[in-house]
Amino acid sequence: MTTVQIALRNVFRHKTRSLITMSAIAFGCTAVIFVGGFFEDILYKMRESYIKAHTGHLQIYKQGFFEKGSGKPFEYLIDHPEQLIPLISSVDGVVAVTQRLQFAGLISTGDTTVSCFGQGVEPEREPAIRLAGHPETRKDLASLSGTVIEDGEPLDRRDPYGIIVGKGLAAGMDVAVGTNLVLLTHTVGGSINALDVTMKGSFFTSSKAFDDYAVRLPLSTAQQLLQTTAVQSLVVLLKKTEDTSRAKHAIERVLAAHHLDLELKTWDELSDFYVKTKAFLERLFMILKFVVAIIVILSIYNTMNMAVLERTSEIGTIMALGTKRSGVLRLFLYEGAALGILGGGLGLLVGSLLTLLVKRIGIPMPAPPGATLSWLSEPIVVPSVLMFAFVLSVITALMSSCYPAYKASRLEIAEALRRV
Amino acid sequence: MSLIDVRAVTKQYWLGRTPVPALRGIDLSVEPGEFLAIAGPSGSGKTTLLNLMGCIETPTHGAVRIDGADVAGLSGDSLAELRATKIGFIFQRFNLLPVLTALENVEYPLLLTRLPDQQKRQRALEALERVGLSSFANHKPLELSGGQQQRVAIARAIVAEPRIVLADEPTANLDRTTGGDILSLMKSINQRQRTTFIFSTHDQKVMELAGRIVLLSDGLIASRP
């Protein structure tokens, strides 16, 4: 027989009380696992949606673009981008490399003229960014896909003057598929140029602000409008988002080896909204963890304190029999730890099962701020959150047992023996 | 050399700001193998004197020597070791640990030693056999009668083969017959193993079994027959 065995028997001597205490710990643990999984799903979907609709995993620009390019974008264009694509595509983990040319301009129906943001893309390569790795199920449409064609057709290289218009912009201009439009902008050389185009379809992404302002057109058409053969950026899509940092370094090595004057930005450096949302959710999650820690501390403290009060005479007895004060301290700490381990273990089980169940069913969620589309939450069981929830249960259980255990170990033997 | 030597011992408690003297100057020597009764009415200081000899309390003044060692100079841990190795305790309310079986209760003092597990279990079984309860080894205290519980407590007190067993009113919670049986058991262990037994009582019948009686009255030794 060992002190651990005695501690375990003491834990189960008041089954109902211990069960209530363990349930409180398990409840806290479950809350951490579920909310952690819920937030992780939000961040995952937001991240993937941004990557697929807007940023890709990595973007390559001419050196200096990020510092000075906003004022003089056409001074930082990449010439001969087609030579770079094979170099970057050869890096392990790269799925697609696509070129983009962006500009600010005007779009007109003849009656209505509004400002817009044009994005020249490669139709044959962009779909890879939009749908890579994800079957186009309805659920994906509501949550994962980067760009969704709501009406009409997607861009087609063989139809150079067919463009797609952001949902909000199309609604604002009151245009539909088939409407003839005029795109007007400055060329790279500084003169004005205009192009007759036809609205081929309307699209939306996870960003309402983008959909209210953007049009997409084939890259060759954008180059014709801007009178250039260069592009502004190369967008790189990877097999796995987790590979971003590794791929960035690998591409940087390739660019350096070829003495190319280019700079790289990762998706998170380009997604300010995502980074801030992540920080915000992490703060919220921290508050939840704190609340859970308080629940565990209070429930265990109460149980352990009751145990010390009820077992005062017993503590006196074992000390009279020769148990040292450190032995009494250890016994009560083991009991607290046992409650934490058992409650935490129960929490892991319940939390994981609940999260998996909810993931299977899905929770319909309203559109997040700045987005147009409602989505389906499918909380994820995150191993690091499981680990954290368990460690939190055990550590807080130990912490809250410290004072009762100390109190027990400092009892005066004769005084303790006098208690009934 | 006496096994226990109590010299000019006083013990004073405080009730708020009021001092309450429990012992007012005790001199007592106990020799190895004695079967000594400390008698006296309630409040005469019997339990306090036993506590001092059992090293679970320290005197306000005076000295207590156990086997030649002055307990005043010992740390808490050293006192715990002294109790674990040299002193066994029997309590009025038996004080068995409710979550442990009879055998495990008897084994408990051996957990504090470095004996191999097998030997601990063997010695606990032997002690339980000596008190005639080997067939109740796996019973929990609540499944035993008062007399049986006190027998388990006696087995627990002697399992580590201490030189001294202190028993505070060991028969007070038992009927007369069972109490007599318990005293006889203690006496037989005393005679067979030469273990020194010191027990407190206010029962005249119990006193008759003692080899020596120390009568306490109002914190002082009234007589030393």
HADDOCK unambig.tbl for C-alpha pairs under 7 A between the chains (distance, minus, plus):
assign (segid A and resid 9 and name CA) (segid B and resid 99 and name CA) 6.09 0.50 0.50
assign (segid A and resid 10 and name CA) (segid B and resid 99 and name CA) 6.50 0.50 0.50
assign (segid A and resid 13 and name CA) (segid B and resid 99 and name CA) 6.87 0.50 0.50
assign (segid A and resid 314 and name CA) (segid B and resid 95 and name CA) 6.85 0.50 0.50
assign (segid A and resid 314 and name CA) (segid B and resid 97 and name CA) 6.76 0.50 0.50
assign (segid A and resid 317 and name CA) (segid B and resid 95 and name CA) 6.57 0.50 0.50
assign (segid A and resid 320 and name CA) (segid B and resid 56 and name CA) 6.51 0.50 0.50
assign (segid A and resid 320 and name CA) (segid B and resid 83 and name CA) 6.86 0.50 0.50
assign (segid A and resid 321 and name CA) (segid B and resid 83 and name CA) 6.31 0.50 0.50
assign (segid A and resid 321 and name CA) (segid B and resid 84 and name CA) 5.71 0.50 0.50
assign (segid A and resid 321 and name CA) (segid B and resid 88 and name CA) 6.96 0.50 0.50
assign (segid A and resid 321 and name CA) (segid B and resid 89 and name CA) 6.92 0.50 0.50
assign (segid A and resid 321 and name CA) (segid B and resid 109 and name CA) 6.21 0.50 0.50
assign (segid A and resid 322 and name CA) (segid B and resid 80 and name CA) 4.45 0.50 0.50
assign (segid A and resid 322 and name CA) (segid B and resid 81 and name CA) 5.90 0.50 0.50
assign (segid A and resid 322 and name CA) (segid B and resid 83 and name CA) 5.16 0.50 0.50
assign (segid A and resid 322 and name CA) (segid B and resid 84 and name CA) 4.17 0.50 0.50
assign (segid A and resid 323 and name CA) (segid B and resid 80 and name CA) 6.25 0.50 0.50
assign (segid A and resid 323 and name CA) (segid B and resid 112 and name CA) 6.89 0.50 0.50
assign (segid A and resid 324 and name CA) (segid B and resid 77 and name CA) 5.81 0.50 0.50
assign (segid A and resid 324 and name CA) (segid B and resid 80 and name CA) 5.69 0.50 0.50
assign (segid A and resid 413 and name CA) (segid B and resid 56 and name CA) 5.97 0.50 0.50
assign (segid A and resid 414 and name CA) (segid B and resid 51 and name CA) 6.99 0.50 0.50
assign (segid A and resid 414 and name CA) (segid B and resid 56 and name CA) 6.16 0.50 0.50
assign (segid A and resid 414 and name CA) (segid B and resid 57 and name CA) 6.52 0.50 0.50
